[in-house]
């Protein structure tokens, strides 16, 4: 029997994932009422998103709503992870090592995140076209493994996709899904540092996206750049 790849979520997969996200948020003291407030919806509507697919009570959760909850889960995770990360880093250095606070900057130089974990701040900086410094203003020199570098390259390439919706042309979301061979509900998962729901981009995926963007950005022959 043919199976559906993990990056092509079926309706039942979306419902299960929604339940998974809600369960994770509950463990971080973000209950049903708080989740409804995050989404600006009634609790009854939120319950319908979790009803079994195919039942009369079921409603498919909109992608934008699901992403709001995913982002809330990420915030909860990294907030909870900050102190344990500092403790483990000090233990690895076998002394009272001062774990530096790192700062993620947007493309315009404004701050979008402060956190000690290099992966967290680099993800935020990549998603905003920026870079990472420490509190002295020195660029980060953190070293990452190959999978982490691929995730960063995917995010940086995706940030370059900024064109407005135009009739007859692919939207940014459609373009990225085409390059990743994924569905819109899986797109958020590609390249995230939140390992629980992440899809690791491959070298082929990253190169395909980078090449496609390079082709789009290249001026037509005979037209001045």
C-alpha positions as CSV (number, residue, x, y, z in Angstrom):
1,X,0.0,0.0,0.0
2,X,1.3,3.4,-1.0
3,X,2.1,5.7,2.0
4,X,1.9,9.5,2.1
5,X,5.2,11.2,2.8
6,X,5.4,13.0,6.1
7,X,5.6,16.3,4.3
8,X,2.2,15.8,2.7
9,X,-0.2,16.0,5.6
10,X,-3.6,14.4,5.0
11,X,-6.8,15.8,6.8
12,X,-6.5,13.1,9.5
13,X,-2.8,14.0,10.0
14,X,-3.7,17.7,10.4
15,X,-6.2,16.9,13.1
16,X,-3.8,14.6,14.9
17,X,-1.1,17.3,14.7
18,X,-3.5,19.9,16.1
19,X,-4.2,17.7,19.0
20,X,-0.5,17.1,19.5
21,X,0.1,20.9,19.5
22,X,-2.7,21.5,22.0
23,X,-1.4,18.7,24.3
24,X,2.1,20.3,24.2
25,X,0.7,23.7,25.1
26,X,-1.3,22.2,27.9
27,X,1.9,20.8,29.4
28,X,3.2,24.4,29.4
29,X,0.1,25.7,31.3
30,X,-1.5,27.1,28.1
31,X,-5.0,25.6,28.5
32,X,-8.0,25.6,26.2
33,X,-9.1,29.0,27.2
34,X,-5.7,30.5,26.6
35,X,-5.4,28.8,23.3
36,X,-8.7,30.2,22.1
37,X,-7.5,33.7,23.1
38,X,-4.3,33.2,21.2
39,X,-6.3,32.4,18.1
40,X,-9.1,34.9,18.7
41,X,-11.7,32.2,18.5
42,X,-14.4,30.6,20.7
43,X,-13.4,27.5,22.7
44,X,-16.2,25.5,20.9
45,X,-14.6,26.3,17.5
46,X,-11.3,25.0,18.9
47,X,-12.9,21.8,20.0
48,X,-14.3,21.3,16.5
49,X,-10.8,21.4,15.1
50,X,-9.9,18.5,17.2
51,X,-12.9,16.3,16.4
52,X,-12.3,13.2,14.3
53,X,-12.0,13.9,10.6
54,X,-15.2,12.7,8.9
55,X,-17.5,13.4,11.9
56,X,-20.2,16.0,11.8
57,X,-18.5,17.9,14.6
58,X,-15.2,18.2,12.7
59,X,-13.9,21.4,11.2
60,X,-10.5,21.7,9.5
61,X,-8.3,24.1,11.3
62,X,-7.1,27.0,9.1
63,X,-3.4,27.1,8.4
64,X,-2.9,30.5,9.9
65,X,-4.6,29.4,13.1
66,X,-2.5,26.3,13.4
67,X,0.6,28.4,12.9
68,X,-0.4,30.7,15.7
69,X,-0.5,27.7,18.0
70,X,2.8,26.3,16.7
71,X,4.5,29.6,17.3
72,X,3.1,29.7,20.9
73,X,4.5,26.2,21.4
74,X,7.9,27.4,20.2
75,X,7.9,30.4,22.6
76,X,6.9,28.1,25.5
77,X,9.6,25.6,24.7
78,X,12.5,28.1,24.4
79,X,11.4,30.0,27.5
80,X,11.4,26.8,29.5
81,X,14.7,25.7,27.9
82,X,16.7,28.8,28.8
83,X,17.7,28.0,32.4
84,X,18.3,24.3,31.8
85,X,20.5,25.2,28.8
86,X,22.6,27.6,30.9
87,X,23.0,24.9,33.6
88,X,24.1,22.2,31.1
89,X,26.5,24.6,29.4
90,X,28.2,25.4,32.7
91,X,28.4,21.7,33.6
92,X,30.1,20.9,30.3
93,X,32.7,23.6,31.0
94,X,33.1,22.1,34.5
95,X,33.1,25.6,36.1
96,X,30.9,28.6,36.7
97,X,31.0,29.4,32.9
98,X,29.2,32.5,32.0
99,X,26.8,31.6,29.2
100,X,26.5,34.6,26.9
101,X,23.2,36.1,26.0
102,X,22.9,36.3,22.2
103,X,20.8,38.7,20.3
104,X,19.0,38.1,17.0
105,X,18.7,41.2,14.8
106,X,16.2,41.8,12.0
107,X,17.4,43.0,8.6
108,X,16.8,46.6,9.7
109,X,19.0,46.1,12.8
110,X,16.3,46.0,15.4
111,X,16.2,43.2,18.0
112,X,13.8,40.4,17.7
113,X,15.1,37.9,20.3
114,X,17.4,37.5,23.3
115,X,18.4,34.0,24.3
116,X,21.5,32.0,25.3
117,X,21.0,29.2,22.8
118,X,22.7,29.8,19.4
119,X,20.2,27.7,17.5
120,X,17.2,29.7,18.8
121,X,18.7,33.1,18.0
122,X,20.0,32.1,14.6
123,X,16.6,30.7,13.6
124,X,14.9,34.0,14.6
125,X,17.6,36.1,12.8
126,X,17.3,33.9,9.6
127,X,13.5,34.3,9.6
128,X,13.9,38.1,9.7
129,X,16.9,38.5,7.3
130,X,19.3,39.4,10.0
131,X,22.2,38.1,12.0
132,X,23.3,37.3,15.6
133,X,25.5,39.3,18.0
134,X,26.3,39.1,21.7
135,X,25.6,41.8,24.2
136,X,28.9,43.5,23.4
137,X,27.8,43.8,19.7
138,X,30.3,41.1,18.5
139,X,28.9,38.8,15.8
140,X,28.3,35.3,17.0
141,X,31.0,32.7,16.3
142,X,29.0,29.6,17.2
143,X,29.9,26.5,15.2
144,X,27.0,24.4,13.8
145,X,26.8,20.9,12.3
146,X,25.8,20.2,8.7
147,X,22.1,19.6,9.4
148,X,21.9,22.9,11.3
149,X,23.6,24.7,8.4
150,X,21.1,23.2,6.0
151,X,18.2,24.4,8.1
152,X,19.8,27.9,8.2
153,X,20.3,28.0,4.5
154,X,16.7,27.0,3.9
155,X,15.4,29.7,6.2
156,X,17.6,32.4,4.6
157,X,16.6,31.4,1.1
158,X,12.9,31.3,2.1
159,X,13.2,34.9,3.6
160,X,14.2,36.1,0.1
161,X,10.8,35.1,-1.2
162,X,8.9,38.4,-0.6
163,X,6.8,39.1,-3.7
164,X,3.2,40.2,-3.3
165,X,0.3,38.0,-4.5
166,X,-0.2,38.4,-8.2
167,X,-3.0,36.8,-10.2
168,X,-1.7,34.1,-12.5
169,X,1.6,33.6,-10.6
170,X,2.6,31.4,-7.7
171,X,2.3,32.9,-4.2
172,X,5.3,32.7,-2.0
173,X,3.7,29.8,-0.1
174,X,3.0,27.9,-3.3
175,X,6.5,28.5,-4.6
176,X,8.1,27.2,-1.4
177,X,5.8,24.2,-1.3
178,X,6.8,23.4,-4.9
179,X,10.5,23.6,-4.1
180,X,10.1,21.4,-1.0
181,X,7.5,19.1,-2.5
182,X,5.4,19.6,0.6
183,X,1.9,20.8,1.5
184,X,1.2,24.2,3.1
185,X,0.5,22.6,6.5
186,X,4.0,21.0,6.4
187,X,5.8,24.1,5.2
188,X,6.2,25.6,8.7
189,X,7.9,22.4,9.9
190,X,10.8,22.6,7.3
191,X,13.9,24.1,8.8
192,X,12.5,24.8,12.3
193,X,14.8,24.2,15.3
194,X,11.8,22.9,17.2
195,X,12.8,19.2,16.8
196,X,9.5,17.7,17.9
197,X,7.7,18.7,14.7
198,X,10.6,19.5,12.4
199,X,11.3,18.3,8.9
200,X,15.0,18.4,8.1
201,X,15.7,19.9,4.7
202,X,18.0,17.9,2.5
203,X,20.9,19.2,0.5
204,X,18.8,18.7,-2.7
205,X,15.9,20.7,-1.2
206,X,18.1,23.6,-0.2
207,X,20.0,23.7,-3.5
208,X,16.7,23.5,-5.4
209,X,15.3,26.5,-3.5
210,X,18.5,28.5,-3.7
211,X,18.8,27.9,-7.5
212,X,15.1,28.8,-8.1
213,X,15.5,32.0,-6.2
214,X,18.7,32.9,-8.0
215,X,16.9,32.4,-11.3
216,X,14.1,34.7,-10.2
217,X,16.5,37.4,-9.0
218,X,18.6,37.2,-12.1
219,X,17.8,40.2,-14.4
220,X,16.6,39.3,-17.9
221,X,19.1,39.5,-20.7
222,X,19.3,43.0,-22.1
223,X,17.7,44.5,-19.0
224,X,19.8,46.6,-16.6
225,X,20.1,45.2,-13.0
